[in-house]
Amino acid sequence: MDTAVSLRGVWKTYRQRQRSARLRDVFQNLLRPAVVRVDALKGIDLDVRRGEIVAYAGPNGAGKSTTIKLLASLLAPDQGTVRVLGMDPVRERVRYVGRIGVVFGQRTELWWDHPLSASFAWKRVVWDIPRERYERMLGLVRELLGLDELWSTLARELSLGQRMRADLAMALLHEPEVLFLDEPTLGLDVLARRRILGFVRDVSRERGVTVVVTSHDMDELEQLAARIVLLHRGAIAFDGDFAALRRASSDRRVLLLETPPGARPELRGAERTGGENGRHEFAYDATKVRLSDLLEQAAAQTQILDVETHRAPIDEVVADLYERWQRQA
């Protein structure tokens, strides 16, 4: 099959108990607390092809982690079907987990008071990974993720970045066909993020591993994946590539002009967002105004010493979309 992950009409609902802070409601809180229904996922339909990297994003509470937990067989849907590699993650769990890898940025599979090597040896035995496959993958991940220097270090003494590299390596020991990553670079520095993202790209390209990754860092996701799925209040609000995502929120650009000190050009169709000492920054929508027209306006008002233009950061584009959806809701 060309499809690795398939969700059809998936709903997941939580029921949250809520209690009043008023003293007079203390007995009601104990006997009949208010229960609120929260629909975390509302009829999700999603297909992911084999070997594809899909960024799965949305604001807090949109349903990202719930989806990953469904795909990791930690939860079952209330309605709809979840199929990964043609299997039901819940009904065929034992066979299923041997073909997927899961990494949660806020959890670890490592034994806290044991050296890194012990955790890897434990996984080989418990997961019954054939020795030949284990040795082959262990050599690969130790080299590419730089684990040799950490091999005898206790897990509790690892930095966050080192722990994430080790967790990613453990998730790949049994050569999974699909990899689910939930905030895998949470709290990491720039160098650690680059190493992990580069490794994920290489694994997908060279070994055909399907990857579904969640993150709040849009720039990071744009570097990693060609396709992005955005959730809003439990439903898919956008599914496409990053170029289409930018167009969906207008083609925002940033224009930087350098002029002699004291000049202050005003441009129709562009909003001044900052500037001082002869440096001026404007934001504009490239679908509504041409760059040449803006430069012509500026040249008519003052001498232009230098020009720079670039697309708005993807984080700003997505933040604008989130705000628009919230207003519409």
N, C-alpha and C positions, 0 to 999 in steps of 0.2 A: 504494500500500500504506500501511496505517496504521502498520505496524511499520518502524522505522528500523534497529534493531540486533537481531540474533537469534543466539544461541549455543545449540547443541544438542549435549549430551553431550561437551563440550570437556574434553580432558585435555592437560596439558603437564607433561612430566617432564624434570628436569635430572639429570645425573650428575656428582657432585662427587668429585674426587680428594682423598683424605686421607692425610697422611703422619705417621708417628710421629716424635716428638721425640727418641727414644732413639738413641744413637750406634750401637748394634748393629743397628739396623734401616735403616741408611743405604743398603745395597745393595738391600734389598727396596723401599725408597721409590723408588729409581731404576728398578728393573726391573719390579716388580709392585706398584705403589701400590694401596692399598685404594680401591675405588670405591663410593660410597654413592648410592643412588637417592633423589631428592627429588621427590615429586609436588606440583608447585606448584598445579595445578588438577586437580580430581577430578570430572569429569562435570558441568560447569557448564551449566545451562539458564537462559537469561535473554532476555527480550524488553523492548525499550525503544520506546515509541511516538514517532512524529514530534512534534517540538515539546516533548518532555518533558525535564525536568532530573532526572537520577538521581544521587544521591550513592552512591558506591561505596567502602566503607570496610572496615576490619579491622585487626587488630594487625600488627606487622611480620612479614613472611614469609607472610601469609595468601594472597597471590596477586593483589593489586591491580595492581601495576605489570606483572605478566606479562599480565594481561587487557588492559590498555591497549596493550601492545606488540603483542598479537595483533590488536587492533582497528585499530592504526596500520599494520599490515602489516609490522612489524619482525620478527615471529616467525610461524611456522606451527604450528597445533595438531598434536599427535601423534595424537589421535583426535577425532572429532566434526567439526562444521561451524561456521564463522563466516560470517555474512552481514550486510553493512551496505548499506542502500539496494538490496538485492537482489543485491549483488555479492560475489564472493569476494575478500577483500583481498589475497591472494597471487597468485592466477591472473590477476586483472584489475587488477593494481597500478597501471599507468600511468593508466588511466581512473579508478580508484578514488581515488587521492590527490588528484585535482583536485576532488573533491566533499567532502573532509573537511578539518578543521583539527586540529592536534595541538600542545599546549604541555606541555613537561616542565619542572617547576620547577627541576630541577638541570642543565638543558641550555639552550643558546641557539642561535638560528638567525642571530644577528647577526654581521656581520664585525667581528672584535675591534678591528682597528686602522684602521677606516674610520668616517666619520660615519654616523649613523643613516640619513640620506637614501640613502646608497649601498646599504645592505642592502635597503631597500624597492625601489629601482630595479632591483637585481639580481633580486629575486624576480619583478618584473613581466616581465622579459625571459625568465628561465629557465623560469618557469611559463607563459609565453605568455598572460598575462592581458590581455584586450582593454583598450585604453586607456580607453574610456568607463567600464567597470566599475572599473578600477583607480582612476581619478580620483574616482569617486563614493565608493568605500569608503575611499580615503585621506583624503578630506575628513571623512568621518564619524569614523574612528578617531583622527585627529589632534586633532579637537575634543573628543570625549568622553573620550579617555584622556590629554589634556593633553600632546601630543607636540611642539607647536610650539616650545616653549622648548628642546627637546632635539634639534631636527632636525639641527643641525650639530655635535653633540657626538659624540666618538668613543665607540664602544660600550664600550671598556674603562674609560671614565671615568664611566659611568653607575652610579648606586646600584642595589642589588638590586631595589628597588621600581620604579625607572625602567626597568630592563631587562625586568622582567616585563610592564610595560605595553606596551613595544615588541614583545615576543615575542607577546603576545596580539593586538596590532594586526596583525602580520605574518600570523598564523594566519587572520585574517579577510579579508585582501586579496582573495582569489579567491571570496568569498561562499560559504563551505562550508555544506553542509546539516547536517552533524554535526560537533560539536566535542568532542574528547577532551582533558581537562585533568588532568594528573597532578601533584598538589601545586602548583597554580598560585600559591599565596600563601605558600609556604614561606619563612620568615624575614622576612616583610614586617611593617611597623609597622601600627598600627590604621587609620590614614588610607588607606594604600595598599591594604590588604585591602578596606576598604569601597568604594573606587573600583572595584577590579577585580570584586568580587562584584556590585556594582550594575550594572556594564556587562554582565556575563554574563546577569543577569536580564533586562535590557532587550533584549539581542540575541535571547534565546530568545522573549520575549513578543512583540516587535514584528516579528521576521523569521521566527519559527517554527523557529529553529535547535534541533536536538536536542543536548543536552549530557550527557555522562557525566563526572563529576568525582570525583577521589579526594582525600582529605585526612585528616589525623589530628585536625583541629580540628572536633569534633562540633558545637559551637555555630555555627561558620561554615557547616557543611553544613545545619544546621537552618534557618538564615536563607535559604539559597539554594534548597534543593530540598524538594519535598513528599514524595518517595519516597526511601527509603534501602535499599540492599542491603548486608548485612553478610556478610563472608567469615570463615570460621574453618578454618584448615588446608586451604585449597584448595577448600572447598565452601561453598555458600550456606547460611548459618545463619539468616538473616532477610531477608525482602523485604516491605516495607510502608511505611506512612507513619510519621512520627515519633511521633504520638499512640499508635499501636499498639506502637511500640518501647518507649515509656515503660510501657505496660500490661504488656508482656511481662516487664519487670523489676520489677514492682510499681509502684504509683503513689507514688513517693517525694516527700515534701514536707518543707519546712523551716518550723518555727514559731519565731518570735522573740517573746519576752515581755519587757516592761519592768516591773519591780516596785520597791518601795522598797529601798534598799540593805540588805543583810544577809539578805533573804529568799532561800530556795532551794527553789522548788517541785519536787516529784518527780511525774512523770506516768506512769501505767501505760499501756503501749502506745506510748511514745515514748522515744527514747534521747537523753540529754543529750550534745550534741556540743561544748559550749563555753559561755562566759559569765562575766561579771565586772561588778562595780559596778551591780548591778540589771538587767543584761542577760543573758538566758538563751536559749540556742539548743538546739532539739530537732529530731531527725529522726524522721519517722513514715511509715507506709504508709497512704495514704488509703483503700486497699481493705479494710483491717482495722480501722481506728479512725476515728471521726468527729472532726472538728475541734471541734465543739460539746462533745463529751465531754471532750476535753483541756482546753478553756477552763473547763469546769465544775469539773474537778479543781483547776486552778490557782487559780480564784476562791475555792475552799473553803479554800485554804492561805494566801493572801496577797492583798493589793490589786493589781489589774492596772492599770497606768498606760497601757500601749500594747500593741498586738498587730500583728504582721506575719507573713504566710505567703506562701510561693511554692514553685513546683516546684523539685526538685533540678536542678542543672545537668545538661544532657544528657551532658556528659563523664563525670560520675559514674555516670549510668545505664548508659552503654555500658561503662565500666570494670567495673561489677558483672557485666554480662553476660559480658565476656571472662573474668573470674575464674571464673564459674560453668562456662563451657564448658571451661576448662582443668582444673577439678576433675573434671568428668564424663569428660574424655578420659583 
